[in-house]
Amino acid sequence: MTAATTAPRRSTTPVAQPAGLRKDIQGLRALAVALVVLFHLWPGTVSGGYVGVDVFLVISGYLITTHLLKKPPRTGHDLWAFWARRLRRLLPAALTVLAATAVATRLVAPSTAWEEISRQIIASTLYVQNWSLASSSVNYMDAGAMASPVQHFWSLSVEEQFYLVWPLLVFGVTWVAVRLGQRSLGAHAVRGTDDERRMRLTRTMIAAVVLSSFAFSVWFTAVQPAAAYFVTPTRMWELAMGGLIATVASMGSRRPGGATGAVVAWVGIAAILAAASLYTSATPFPGAAAVLPVLGAGAVIIADTDHRLSPTALLKNGPVQWLGDVSYSVYLWHWPLIALVPYVSGGDLGILDKSAILAATLVLAGASKVHIEDRFRFATSHAPVRYSYQFSAVGMIAVVLLASLQWTETGVRKEAAKEELAAVEHEETPCLGAAALAKGADSCDVDADAEIVPSPELAKNDKADIDEKKCFPQGSYDQRLSCSFGSGETRIALVGNSHARHWLPALRELGKERGWTIDTYLISRCTATDAKQEFDTDTMTSDCHDWGQWALDETKGDAYDLVITSERQSAAIEGYSKADSGPPAVKGYESYLRTWADAGTDVLAIKDPTHPGIDVPECVAENPDDVQECSGSPEDWKIQPDPLIEAVQNVDREGVDHVTFDDLVCDSDRCRGVTGGVITYYDSSHLSATYVRTMAPYMAKPIEKALQKGR
């Protein structure tokens, strides 16, 4: 979303519009924000509506560069004045939305969300949200995923970083142009010559940025697509393209105009709409795919025609112009509402919810434009530059403190919860966790008023305790990591993805008691199989398969007394859709298991347990007085065929066996988010470490039996 100001500012009343306002650009803004909002509310209507952001980036680059070309910064004061205007234009509305979101999060969101949202509010306030999201490789284009209510600030962060660097580059070009003029003409330098030289140098500099950033974008999108969506270097060329158009537009007579301009503008609109209609969340983006919406936006801008047959005839009507005027605030407000309303409505957004969000967005945007954006943007136009910086510092500190208070509250709750959990585990409660199912309902009368452990805030990250950087590759699969726990003579290898990792707490408990050494060969999402899985890039697909072969070589034969493996098949097999991947996945496991068996390896496959399909800690936080709301029938909770277990049954080889612990997760009628006073899952499919530790006594027998077969 654009955060750029419109054409040159003038001192006037808060509601007046700037002079020289281009109605085609305002209409283009309206189109861009409409695409983004439709994509987030009704993704089926415009599967590629996210390209509206790219349109905004081009507009921002064009407007800012146009301003800098007309009045290039020649002194430090010019730079400070430029940034001060940007602060007055952008911060008041942004900080208002961030503060409102922090308060709303505390009021309506579950406590499990507070820490992460607070962290992202701080990152957004400091305009580094895009780098924060890139580091966790969030898939922003998955419109159905519930995300942070300030996640959309990533694009504003990109623009702010651009606004910081761009005037410095233009300042440098201006300085070089002046020095070259002085060197060639001495004291008789002609201003016109300086301007021409500055324009040539500026155009060369911008072209270099466009080419280098675009090349990086194409490469990085191919190797790290999730992170590439957010990082500034992959987006800089889109803003710079707007700047390049500004240098061309400055040539005036060379622009199309008239009927030719109308055709160019319509082609640009068609390109934007084509991208919005044809692209999907599976389209590698930005990369080369961003060329279509970027050039489309550029075509509309450079056409600059009010010809009766041009799209301006439609774009300049009142409602469209109003939407363009408030587009910045529409972008700011719409996403927090989309992210937070489900916590109030109690589920997925329906047509009434979405309609209400759309109406609320427009009302809030209109109010923000008049009472916040324009008031701060124009009312202080004659104030000293330092006032803008002072106001910005105070506002940013206030929002950071507000978010920090929420973060601190979560930390205090976590520390108290840790003490409660330690006390409960120390007491060795006889019916804690899995014991309540193992002993049967008749034998265990769990106190309904007892404190649930771990607390939802802790449960959210209640994973097996391993060093993820040293033991658990994520994002890329070219690493070969193995970690060891214990020092006993009996050696067990744990092989698989995160659904093998969640068994580790029980294995470590049993290892301490029985003298086992547990070596891990774990990885995120990728599976240990001969079948190639299809990931975002060919490199990841190949690396995942190679990792599986490495894990096989490391564990086969007599390297271990037992190999325990467990997985969830979440990626499609190469050449197949996800829905059709079952049979080839089974065949890939069969081949893999036979290699183990042929080498004399004893293997025990653990069936992946039921998947709730809901975020269990979040559900418990939302329903602290009725945790039964976080339960479901085995059918509803997706107990489904496991291709690994099916492969074990098909192979039917001595030393290759399987076991299921489904009865320690569900009984015949019910699967529970809280079992025996313990939260069962840390998300929607992984068992919590605390719950798995309570399963350890009941997992011992089948594992010991498998070990005995190999001796």
C-alpha positions in Angstrom: 0.0 0.0 0.0 1.2 3.4 -0.8 2.2 5.8 1.8 3.5 8.4 -0.6 2.1 11.9 -0.5 0.3 13.3 -3.5 1.7 16.0 -5.7 3.3 19.1 -4.2 2.0 20.3 -0.8 0.6 23.7 -0.2 -0.6 25.5 3.0 -4.3 25.3 3.2 -7.1 23.9 5.4 -7.0 20.3 6.5 -9.6 19.2 4.0 -8.2 20.8 0.9 -6.5 18.7 -1.7 -3.0 19.5 -3.0 -2.5 21.5 -6.1 -1.7 19.6 -9.3 -3.5 16.4 -8.1 -3.6 13.9 -11.0 -7.0 12.2 -11.1 -5.8 9.2 -13.0 -3.3 8.5 -10.2 -5.9 8.9 -7.6 -8.1 6.5 -9.6 -5.2 4.1 -9.8 -4.8 4.2 -6.1 -8.5 3.4 -5.7 -8.1 0.4 -8.0 -5.1 -0.8 -6.1 -6.6 -0.6 -2.7 -9.8 -2.2 -4.0 -7.8 -5.2 -5.3 -6.0 -5.6 -2.0 -9.2 -5.4 0.1 -11.1 -7.7 -2.2 -8.3 -10.2 -2.1 -8.3 -10.3 1.7 -12.1 -10.4 2.1 -13.1 -12.4 -1.0 -9.9 -14.0 -2.4 -12.0 -16.0 -4.9 -12.9 -12.9 -6.7 -9.3 -11.7 -7.4 -6.9 -14.5 -6.6 -4.0 -12.2 -7.4 -5.3 -9.1 -5.8 -2.1 -8.7 -3.8 -0.6 -7.0 -6.9 -2.4 -3.9 -5.7 0.5 -3.4 -3.4 2.9 -3.4 -6.3 0.8 -0.7 -8.0 1.1 1.4 -4.9 4.9 1.0 -4.9 5.1 2.3 -8.4 2.9 5.3 -7.6 5.0 6.1 -4.5 8.2 5.9 -6.4 6.8 8.1 -9.1 5.4 10.8 -6.8 8.4 11.0 -4.5 10.9 11.1 -7.4 8.8 13.8 -9.2 9.0 15.9 -6.1 12.8 15.3 -5.7 13.4 16.2 -9.4 11.5 19.5 -9.1 13.2 20.4 -5.9 16.4 18.3 -5.5 17.9 18.2 -2.0 21.1 20.4 -2.0 21.7 20.7 1.7 21.3 18.8 4.8 18.4 21.0 5.7 16.6 20.0 2.5 16.9 16.3 3.5 15.6 16.9 7.0 12.7 18.9 5.6 11.9 16.1 3.1 11.9 13.4 5.8 9.8 15.7 8.1 7.1 16.0 5.5 7.1 12.2 5.1 6.7 11.8 8.9 3.8 14.3 9.0 2.1 12.5 6.1 2.5 8.9 7.3 3.0 8.6 11.0 -0.1 10.1 12.6 -2.6 7.7 10.9 -0.2 4.7 11.2 0.5 5.2 14.9 -3.2 5.7 15.5 -4.0 2.3 13.9 -1.1 0.6 15.7 -2.2 1.9 19.1 -5.9 1.0 18.4 -4.8 -2.5 17.3 -2.7 -3.0 20.5 -5.7 -2.1 22.7 -8.1 -4.2 20.6 -5.8 -7.2 20.7 -5.7 -7.0 24.5 -9.5 -6.9 24.6 -10.6 -9.5 22.1 -7.6 -11.7 21.1 -6.7 -14.8 23.1 -3.7 -14.5 25.4 -1.8 -16.9 23.2 -1.6 -14.1 20.5 -0.5 -11.2 22.7 3.2 -11.7 22.6 3.6 -12.2 18.9 1.2 -9.4 18.0 3.1 -7.1 20.4 6.4 -8.0 18.8 5.0 -7.2 15.4 3.4 -3.9 16.5 6.9 -2.8 17.7 8.4 -3.9 14.5 5.7 -2.0 12.5 6.2 1.1 14.6 9.9 1.0 13.8 9.2 0.2 10.2 11.1 -3.0 10.1 8.1 -5.3 9.9 9.1 -6.6 6.5 12.4 -8.0 7.8 10.7 -9.4 10.8 8.2 -11.4 8.6 11.0 -12.4 6.2 13.0 -13.9 9.1 10.0 -16.2 9.9 9.1 -16.6 6.2 5.3 -16.0 6.8 3.2 -16.8 3.7 1.3 -13.5 3.4 -0.4 -14.5 0.2 -2.3 -17.4 2.0 -5.4 -15.3 2.3 -7.2 -18.0 4.3 -4.5 -18.0 7.1 -5.1 -16.1 10.3 -2.3 -13.6 10.6 -1.1 -10.8 12.8 -3.4 -7.8 12.6 -0.4 -5.6 11.7 1.2 -7.9 9.2 0.2 -5.6 6.3 2.7 -3.0 7.6 5.4 -4.9 5.8 4.7 -2.8 2.6 4.8 0.4 4.6 8.1 -0.6 6.0 9.5 -1.2 2.5 8.4 2.3 1.5 9.8 4.0 4.6 13.1 2.4 4.0 12.9 3.6 0.4 12.1 7.1 1.6 15.1 7.0 3.8 17.6 6.0 1.1 16.1 7.6 -2.1 16.6 11.3 -1.3 20.2 10.5 -0.2 20.9 8.9 -3.7 19.3 11.9 -5.4 21.3 14.3 -3.1 24.5 12.4 -4.1 23.6 12.7 -7.8 22.9 16.4 -7.5 26.2 16.9 -5.6 28.1 15.0 -8.4 26.4 16.9 -11.1 27.2 20.3 -9.6 30.9 19.3 -9.0 31.2 18.1 -12.6 29.7 21.3 -13.9 32.1 23.4 -11.8 35.0 21.4 -12.9 34.2 21.8 -16.6 32.9 25.4 -16.6 34.6 26.9 -13.6 33.0 29.9 -12.2 30.7 30.4 -15.3 28.7 27.2 -14.7 25.3 27.4 -16.3 22.3 26.2 -14.3 20.6 24.6 -17.3 23.7 22.6 -17.9 23.7 21.4 -14.3 20.0 20.4 -14.6 20.6 18.4 -17.7 23.6 16.7 -16.3 21.7 16.0 -13.0 18.8 14.5 -15.0 21.1 12.2 -17.0 22.9 11.1 -13.9 19.7 10.6 -12.0 18.2 8.5 -14.8 21.4 6.4 -14.9 21.4 5.9 -11.2 17.7 4.9 -11.2 18.1 2.5 -14.1 21.0 0.8 -12.3 18.8 0.3 -9.2 16.0 -1.1 -11.3 18.2 -3.6 -13.1 20.1 -4.7 -10.0 17.1 -5.0 -7.8 15.0 -6.8 -10.4 17.8 -9.3 -11.0 18.1 -9.9 -7.3 14.3 -10.3 -7.0 14.1 -12.9 -9.8 17.0 -14.9 -8.2 15.8 -14.6 -4.6 12.2 -15.4 -5.4 13.5 -18.7 -7.0 15.6 -19.7 -4.0 13.7 -18.2 -1.0 10.2 -17.4 -2.2 8.6 -16.8 1.2 11.2 -14.4 2.4 11.6 -12.8 -1.0 8.0 -11.5 -0.8 9.0 -9.1 2.1 12.6 -8.0 1.8 13.4 -4.5 0.5 15.9 -5.5 -2.2 13.3 -7.5 -4.1 10.9 -4.6 -4.0 13.2 -1.6 -4.5 13.0 -1.9 -8.3 9.3 -1.5 -8.3 9.6 1.9 -6.5 12.6 2.8 -8.6 10.6 2.0 -11.7 8.2 4.7 -10.6 11.2 7.0 -10.3 12.4 6.1 -13.8 9.0 6.9 -15.2 9.2 10.3 -13.4 12.4 11.1 -15.3 10.8 10.2 -18.6 7.7 12.2 -17.7 9.8 15.2 -17.1 10.5 15.2 -20.9 6.9 16.4 -21.4 6.4 16.3 -25.1 7.7 12.8 -25.5 4.8 11.4 -23.5 2.0 9.7 -25.5 -1.0 11.9 -24.6 -4.3 12.1 -26.6 -5.8 8.9 -28.2 -2.4 7.1 -28.1 -2.2 7.9 -24.4 -5.7 6.5 -23.9 -4.7 3.2 -25.5 -1.5 3.0 -23.4 -3.5 3.7 -20.2 -6.1 1.0 -21.1 -3.3 -1.5 -21.8 -1.9 -0.7 -18.3 -5.3 -1.2 -16.6 -5.7 -4.5 -18.5 -2.2 -5.6 -17.3 -3.1 -4.9 -13.7 -6.4 -6.7 -13.9 -4.9 -9.6 -15.7 -2.4 -10.1 -13.0 -5.1 -9.7 -10.3 -7.2 -12.3 -12.1 -4.6 -14.9 -13.2 -2.1 -14.9 -10.4 -2.7 -17.0 -7.3 -1.0 -17.6 -4.0 1.0 -20.3 -5.9 2.5 -17.8 -8.3 6.2 -17.2 -7.5 6.2 -13.5 -6.4 7.6 -10.9 -6.7 10.2 -12.1 -9.2 9.5 -11.8 -12.9 5.7 -12.1 -12.3 5.8 -8.6 -10.8 6.7 -7.1 -14.2 3.0 -7.3 -15.4 1.4 -5.1 -12.6 4.4 -2.8 -12.4 4.5 -2.0 -16.1 0.7 -1.8 -16.0 0.8 0.9 -13.4 3.7 2.6 -15.1 1.7 2.7 -18.4 -1.2 4.4 -16.7 1.0 7.0 -15.1 3.1 7.8 -18.2 0.0 8.1 -20.4 -1.2 11.0 -18.3 -4.1 11.8 -20.5 -7.6 13.1 -19.9 -8.8 12.0 -23.4 -12.5 11.1 -23.4 -11.7 7.5 -24.4 -9.1 7.1 -21.6 -9.7 5.2 -18.4 -9.4 8.6 -16.6 -13.0 9.2 -17.7 -14.0 6.5 -15.3 -11.3 7.0 -12.7 -12.1 10.6 -12.2 -15.7 10.1 -11.0 -16.5 11.2 -7.4 -16.6 7.8 -5.5 -13.5 6.6 -7.2 -11.6 9.8 -6.4 -12.8 9.6 -2.8 -11.5 6.0 -2.5 -8.2 7.1 -3.9 -8.0 10.0 -1.4 -8.6 7.7 1.5 -6.7 4.7 0.1 -3.9 5.0 2.7 -6.3 4.8 5.6 -8.3 2.1 4.0 -5.2 0.0 3.8 -4.2 0.7 7.4 -7.6 -0.1 8.9 -8.9 -3.1 6.8 -6.5 -5.7 7.8 -6.7 -5.3 11.7 -10.4 -5.6 11.3 -10.1 -8.8 9.2 -7.7 -10.3 11.7 -9.5 -9.4 14.9 -13.2 -9.7 14.1 -13.1 -13.5 14.0 -12.1 -13.5 17.7 -15.4 -11.7 18.3 -17.6 -13.5 15.8 -16.3 -16.8 17.0 -15.2 -18.4 13.7 -14.7 -17.9 10.0 -15.9 -14.6 8.5 -19.4 -14.8 6.9 -20.9 -12.5 4.4 -22.4 -10.3 7.2 -19.0 -10.1 9.0 -17.2 -9.2 5.8 -19.8 -6.6 4.8 -19.5 -5.0 8.3 -15.7 -5.0 8.0 -15.9 -3.3 4.6 -18.3 -0.7 5.9 -16.3 -0.1 9.1 -13.1 0.2 7.0 -14.6 3.0 4.8 -16.0 4.9 7.8 -12.7 4.7 9.7 -10.7 5.6 6.6 -12.9 8.7 5.9 -12.6 9.9 9.5 -8.8 9.2 9.6 -8.3 11.1 6.4 -10.0 14.3 7.6 -9.2 14.3 11.3 -5.7 12.7 11.3 -4.0 12.6 7.9 -4.9 16.0 6.6 -4.9 17.7 10.0 -1.3 16.8 10.7 -0.1 17.0 7.2 -1.2 20.6 6.6 -1.7 22.2 9.9 2.0 22.2 10.8 3.3 23.2 7.4 5.0 26.3 8.8 6.2 24.8 12.0 9.9 24.3 12.6 11.2 21.0 11.2 12.2 19.8 14.6 8.6 19.7 15.7 7.9 16.9 13.2 10.7 14.8 14.6 9.8 15.5 18.2 6.2 14.5 17.6 7.3 11.4 15.7 9.6 10.3 18.5 7.0 10.8 21.2 4.4 9.0 19.2 6.6 6.0 18.3 7.8 5.7 21.9 4.3 5.7 23.2 3.2 2.9 20.8 6.3 0.9 21.6 5.6 1.2 25.3 2.0 0.3 24.9 3.0 -2.9 23.0 5.8 -3.6 25.5 3.3 -3.5 28.4 1.3 -6.2 26.7 4.4 -8.2 26.0 5.5 -7.8 29.6 2.1 -9.0 30.9 2.5 -12.1 28.8 6.0 -12.7 30.2 4.7 -12.4 33.8 1.9 -14.9 33.0 4.4 -17.3 31.5 6.7 -17.2 34.5 3.8 -17.9 36.9 2.7 -20.7 34.5 6.1 -22.3 34.6 6.1 -22.4 38.3 2.6 -24.0 38.3 3.7 -26.6 35.7 6.8 -27.5 37.7 4.7 -27.9 40.8 2.2 -30.2 39.1 4.9 -32.3 37.5 6.8 -32.6 40.8 3.7 -33.8 42.6 3.5 -36.7 40.1 -0.3 -36.5 39.9 -1.5 -40.1 39.2 -4.1 -39.1 36.5 -2.1 -36.3 34.8 -2.3 -36.1 31.1 -2.3 -39.4 29.2 -2.8 -41.3 32.4 -6.4 -40.2 32.4 -7.0 -42.1 29.2 -4.6 -45.0 30.0 -6.3 -45.8 33.3 -9.8 -45.1 32.0 -12.5 -42.6 32.9 -13.7 -44.8 35.8 -10.3 -44.9 37.4 -9.5 -41.2 37.1 -11.6 -38.4 38.4 -9.8 -35.3 37.2 -10.6 -32.2 39.2 -12.5 -29.9 36.9 -11.3 -26.8 38.8 -7.6 -27.7 38.7 -5.3 -25.4 36.9 -4.7 -26.4 33.3 -1.0 -27.0 32.4 0.8 -25.7 30.7 -1.0 -22.4 30.4 -2.2 -21.6 26.9 0.6 -19.0 26.7 3.2 -21.6 27.4 1.5 -24.3 25.4 1.8 -22.3 22.3 5.6 -23.0 22.3 5.5 -26.3 24.3 7.7 -28.1 21.8 10.5 -30.7 22.2 13.5 -28.9 23.7 16.2 -29.0 21.1 18.5 -26.4 19.6 16.7 -25.7 16.3 19.7 -24.1 14.7 21.8 -27.2 15.4 19.3 -30.0 15.3 16.3 -29.0 13.1 16.7 -27.6 9.6 13.9 -25.2 8.5 13.3 -23.3 5.3 16.2 -24.9 3.4 17.1 -28.5 3.4 20.8 -28.5 2.4 22.0 -28.9 6.1 22.9 -32.3 7.5 22.2 -32.0 11.3 22.1 -34.6 14.0 21.9 -34.2 17.7 22.4 -36.7 20.5 20.6 -37.0 23.9 21.8 -39.2 26.6 24.9 -41.5 26.9 23.5 -45.0 27.4 24.7 -48.1 25.5 21.4 -48.7 23.7 21.4 -46.4 20.7 18.1 -45.3 19.1 17.8 -43.0 16.1 14.7 -40.8 15.7 14.1 -40.0 12.0 11.5 -37.8 10.4 10.0 -34.3 10.4 8.3 -32.3 13.1 5.8 -35.1 13.7 8.8 -37.3 14.7 10.2 -34.5 16.8 7.1 -34.3 19.0 7.8 -37.8 20.3 11.3 -36.8 21.6 10.2 -35.7 25.1 8.9 -39.2 25.9 12.0 -40.9 24.4 14.3 -38.7 26.4 12.4 -39.5 29.6 12.6 -43.2 28.8 16.2 -42.9 27.8 17.1 -41.5 31.2 15.4 -44.4 33.0 16.7 -47.2 30.7 20.1 -46.0 29.5 19.3 -45.1 26.0 21.1 -42.7 23.7 18.7 -40.9 21.3 20.2 -39.5 18.1 17.9 -37.3 16.1 17.7 -36.9 12.3 14.9 -34.4 12.2 13.8 -31.8 9.6 10.9 -29.4 9.1 8.1 -30.7 6.8 10.4 -32.8 4.6 10.0 -36.6 4.9 12.4 -39.5 4.9 11.3 -41.3 1.8 12.4 -42.3 -1.7 9.5 -40.3 -3.2 10.4 -36.7 -4.1 8.2 -34.1 -2.5 7.3 -30.9 -4.3 8.3 -27.7 -2.5 8.4 -24.0 -3.5 11.6 -24.4 -5.4 13.4 -27.2 -7.4 16.4 -26.7 -5.0 14.3 -27.4 -2.0 12.7 -30.4 -3.7 16.1 -31.9 -4.5 17.6 -31.0 -1.2 14.8 -32.7 0.7 15.2 -35.9 -1.2 19.0 -35.8 -0.7 18.4 -35.3 3.1 16.3 -38.4 3.2 19.0 -40.4 1.5 21.6 -39.0 3.9 19.4 -40.0 6.9 19.0 -43.5 5.5 22.8 -43.9 5.0 23.5 -42.7 8.5 21.0 -45.0 10.2 20.9 -48.3 8.2 22.7 -51.5 9.1 23.9 -52.0 12.7 24.5 -48.2 13.4 21.6 -48.3 15.8 19.7 -50.8 17.9 16.5 -49.3 16.7 15.3 -46.7 14.3 12.1 -44.9 15.3 10.4 -43.0 12.6 7.2 -40.9 12.4 6.0 -38.3 9.9 3.2 -36.3 8.5 2.9 -36.1 4.7 2.1 -32.4 4.2 3.6 -31.7 0.8 2.5 -33.2 -2.5 4.6 -35.8 -4.2 6.4 -34.4 -7.3 4.2 -34.8 -10.3 1.0 -35.3 -8.3 -1.6 -33.0 -6.7 -1.9 -33.1 -2.9 -5.1 -35.0 -3.2 -3.5 -37.7 -5.4 -0.3 -38.1 -3.5 -1.4 -40.9 -1.2 -0.4 -44.0 -3.4 3.0 -42.6 -4.6 3.8 -41.5 -1.0 3.1 -45.1 0.1 5.4 -46.5 -2.6 8.2 -44.1 -1.6 8.0 -45.3 2.0 7.9 -48.9 0.9 11.1 -48.5 -1.0 12.8 -46.7 1.8 11.7 -49.2 4.4 13.0 -52.1 2.3 16.4 -50.5 2.1 16.5 -50.3 5.9 15.3 -53.9 6.2 17.8 -55.2 3.6 20.6 -53.7 5.6 19.3 -55.4 8.8 17.9 -52.3 10.4 15.2 -52.7 13.0 12.5 -50.0 12.4 9.6 -49.0 14.5 7.2 -46.5 12.8 4.9 -44.5 15.1 1.5 -43.6 13.6 0.9 -39.9 13.5 -2.0 -39.2 15.8 -5.2 -37.3 15.1 -5.1 -33.7 13.9 -7.5 -31.3 15.6 -7.6 -28.9 12.8 -7.9 -26.0 15.3 -5.3 -24.2 17.3 -5.8 -25.9 20.6 -3.9 -23.4 22.9 -5.8 -20.6 21.3 -9.1 -22.4 21.7 -8.4 -23.0 25.4 -7.4 -19.4 25.9 -10.7 -18.3 24.3 -12.8 -20.8 26.4 -11.1 -21.0 29.8 -14.3 -22.0 31.5 -15.5 -24.6 29.0 -12.5 -26.4 27.5 -14.9 -29.0 26.1 -15.3 -26.5 23.3 -11.8 -27.6 22.3 -12.8 -31.2 21.8 -14.2 -33.2 18.9 -15.1 -36.6 17.7 -12.3 -38.8 16.2 -13.9 -38.3 12.8 -14.0 -34.5 13.2 -10.4 -34.5 14.4 -9.2 -36.1 11.2 -7.8 -39.5 12.2 -6.7 -40.4 8.7 -4.6 -43.0 6.9 -0.9 -42.6 7.4 1.1 -43.5 4.3 4.1 -44.5 6.4 2.1 -47.0 8.4 0.4 -48.3 5.3 3.8 -48.9 3.8 5.0 -50.8 6.9 2.0 -53.1 6.5 2.7 -53.6 2.8 6.4 -54.3 3.3 5.7 -57.0 6.0 9.4 -57.6 6.7 11.0 -58.9 9.9 12.3 -56.1 12.0 10.0 -53.5 10.4 7.0 -52.8 12.7 4.6 -50.1 13.7 2.7 -48.9 16.7 -0.1 -46.5 17.3 -0.7 -44.4 20.4 -4.1 -43.0 19.3 -5.7 -44.4 22.4 -3.5 -42.1 24.5 -4.9 -39.1 22.5 -8.5 -40.0 21.9 -11.0 -42.5 23.4 -13.6 -44.2 21.2 -15.9 -41.1 21.4 -13.9 -38.1 22.1 -10.6 -36.3 21.3 -9.8 -33.6 23.8 -7.8 -30.4 23.6 -7.2 -30.8 27.4 -6.7 -34.4 28.7 -6.0 -35.1 32.3 -5.6 -31.4 33.0 -2.8 -31.1 30.3 -3.2 -29.2 27.0 -2.8 -32.0 24.4 -1.4 -30.0 21.4 0.7 -26.9 20.9 -1.0 -26.0 17.7 -3.4 -27.7 15.3 -1.5 -31.0 14.7 1.6 -31.4 17.0 1.4 -32.9 20.5 2.7 -30.7 23.3 5.9 -31.7 25.0 4.2 -31.8 28.4 1.5 -34.1 27.2 4.0 -36.4 25.4 6.0 -36.7 28.6 2.9 -38.0 30.3 2.7 -40.6 27.6 6.2 -42.0 28.2 5.2 -44.8 30.7 2.7 -46.2 28.2 5.1 -45.9 25.2 7.8 -47.9 26.9 6.5 -51.4 26.4 6.2 -51.4 22.5 9.6 -49.7 22.2 11.2 -52.2 24.5 9.6 -55.0 22.5 11.0 -53.6 19.3 14.5 -53.4 20.9 14.3 -57.0 22.1 13.6 -58.2 18.6 16.9 -56.8 17.5 19.0 -58.4 20.2 
